Amino acid sequence: MSYTKVFSVWFAAFVFFCSGGAFSQDTTRYLIIHSDDAGMSHSVNFATQSGLESGIVTSASIMVPCPWFKEFANYAKTNPQYDYGIHLTLNSEWNDYRWGPVASRDRVPSLVDPTGCLWDNVGQVAANAKADEVKIELKAQIDRALQFGVPLSHLDTHMGAVLCRPDIVDVYVDLAVEYNLPILFFKQLPLGIEQEYPALASRFQKSISKLSSKELPLLDRLLQFYGGENAEKRKQLYLEEIAKIGPGVTQLIIHCGQDNEELRAITDSAKRRDQDRVLFTDPAMRDFLKAQKIELITWRQFRSLPSNQP
């Protein structure tokens, strides 16, 4: 896989740039810098908090089923000034560090593997999950965060699992409407996305209509990178692609972590996550964004923009 391809949606390794959109009268380039996977581990929690407190990371989303959810939920409750979403989670992908559903297993048997954990990958979710049980589980994740006092601003998806089948896309959109929370979704269907996410394509217009009727904002574009052979090349990739974004609202997804024994035991991405933490807590990044005349915003601010509808 080439990690420098420029066309990426959620966990896939590409970056999407869409042109035009509804910002014909507003030429401002807005950017949400969003850190995924809070709650996954202590090291990820520490790094995500550092990013938020630096003021450069403007949003984060939380994996409620993970063992370190409570630590981050307590942080979110006591720091309501920051922007928190739910990273809706239907799979558990690491070899030795895994988690089960939030709902009791007897209520969502189609979501768990023989060990009682969520399925390893999105393909297994698509092959086994029942949509009604998906809704039970994802509502349980949202409700648990609310019960812990997390002030929620939006919903998004871990590894794009909610886009794996048309009926599960419907669940994702219905949750946005039910909880009155924006979701990670686009104003326009990205070119060529049909092959990567056919379920998204099949439900796109229906979903747009439903979200627009509730005045829930939609992104113009999404950036995400898994490449960069070293820290300097990774930084250069970020700077080059951020500089290219057009008017409207772009979300840049990053993954903050601290490269330590805990994170290395979980994932081989520890070094890359640490690079994201360092880069997006560096005041030089803020200076770069200011020089580019890019305005950092949160999901809450995004929702209040007058031109956020298609």
DALIN-V981682 format. One record per residue. N is the residue number from 1. BURIAL is b if it has 24 or more other C-alpha atoms within 12 Angstrom, else e. Layout:
# DALIN-V981682
n=(N;N)
burial=(BURIAL;BURIAL)
This chain:
# DALIN-V981682
n=(1;2;3;4;5;6;7;8;9;10;11;12;13;14;15;16;17;18;19;20;21;22;23;24;25;26;27;28;29;30;31;32;33;34;35;36;37;38;39;40;41;42;43;44;45;46;47;48;49;50;51;52;53;54;55;56;57;58;59;60;61;62;63;64;65;66;67;68;69;70;71;72;73;74;75;76;77;78;79;80;81;82;83;84;85;86;87;88;89;90;91;92;93;94;95;96;97;98;99;100;101;102;103;104;105;106;107;108;109;110;111;112;113;114;115;116;117;118;119;120;121;122;123;124;125;126;127;128;129;130;131;132;133;134;135;136;137;138;139;140;141;142;143;144;145;146;147;148;149;150;151;152;153;154;155;156;157;158;159;160;161;162;163;164;165;166;167;168;169;170;171;172;173;174;175;176;177;178;179;180;181;182;183;184;185;186;187;188;189;190;191;192;193;194;195;196;197;198;199;200;201;202;203;204;205;206;207;208;209;210;211;212;213;214;215;216;217;218;219;220;221;222;223;224;225;226;227;228;229;230;231;232;233;234;235;236;237;238;239;240;241;242;243;244;245;246;247;248;249;250;251;252;253;254;255;256;257;258;259;260;261;262;263;264;265;266;267;268;269;270;271;272;273;274;275;276;277;278;279;280;281;282;283;284;285;286;287;288;289;290;291;292;293;294;295;296;297;298;299;300;301;302;303;304;305;306;307;308;309;310)
burial=(e;e;e;b;e;b;b;b;b;b;b;b;b;b;b;b;b;b;b;e;b;b;b;e;e;e;e;e;b;b;b;b;b;b;b;b;b;b;b;b;b;b;b;b;b;b;b;b;b;b;b;b;b;b;b;b;b;b;b;b;b;b;b;b;b;b;b;b;b;b;b;b;b;b;b;b;e;e;e;e;e;b;b;b;b;b;b;b;b;b;b;b;b;e;e;e;e;b;b;b;b;b;b;e;b;e;e;b;b;b;b;b;b;e;e;e;b;b;b;b;b;b;e;e;b;b;e;b;b;b;b;e;b;b;b;b;b;b;b;b;b;b;b;b;b;b;e;e;e;b;b;b;b;b;b;b;b;b;b;b;b;b;b;b;b;b;b;b;b;b;b;b;b;b;b;b;b;e;b;b;b;b;b;b;b;b;b;b;b;b;e;e;b;e;e;b;b;e;b;b;b;b;b;b;e;e;b;b;b;b;b;b;e;e;b;b;b;b;b;b;b;b;b;b;b;b;b;b;e;e;e;e;e;b;b;e;b;b;b;e;b;b;b;b;b;b;b;b;b;b;b;b;b;b;b;b;b;b;b;e;e;e;b;e;e;b;b;e;b;b;b;b;b;b;b;b;b;b;b;b;b;e;e;e;b;b;e;b;b;e;e;e;e;b;b;b;b;b;b;b;b;b;b;e;b;e;b;b;b;b)
